[in-house]
């Protein structure tokens, strides 16, 4: 698992992190991990698989439709593009 070292963190920021961690009943390291996770992976981020599934549902596609597309692709593979 990757590790990160943060240098030159002010004493005030370190104290604030320790207080915040205590408020959430976790270690300072766990608090910093939680802050980084929330900042780097917000809940409203686009999830490609979910977005594609939603578009398919909105278009009215079913599993049978996808199977039919796959069967057609197997019978007649795509030709490479020529430029």
C-alpha positions, 0 to 999 in steps of 0.5 A, spaced: 500 500 500 502 506 498 505 511 503 505 519 503 509 523 507 507 530 509 513 535 510 512 542 513 506 541 516 504 547 521 504 546 528 497 549 528 494 544 522 497 538 526 493 540 532 487 541 528 488 535 525 489 531 532 483 535 535 478 533 529 481 526 529 479 525 537 472 528 535 471 522 530 474 517 535 480 515 530 487 516 530 490 522 526 493 518 521 486 515 520 483 522 520 488 524 514 486 518 510 479 520 511 480 527 509 484 525 503 479 519 501 473 524 501 477 530 497 480 525 492 473 521 491 467 525 492 461 521 492 458 525 487 464 523 482 462 520 475 462 512 476 462 510 468 459 503 469 453 506 473 452 512 468 452 507 462 447 502 465 443 508 467 443 511 459 442 504 457 436 503 462 433 510 459 434 508 452 430 502 454 435 497 452 434 490 455 439 484 456 436 481 450 438 487 446 445 486 448 445 479 447 443 480 440 448 486 439 453 481 441 451 475 437 451 480 431 458 482 432 460 475 433 457 473 426 460 479 422 466 482 426 467 489 425 472 492 419 478 496 421 477 503 419 482 505 413 484 513 413 
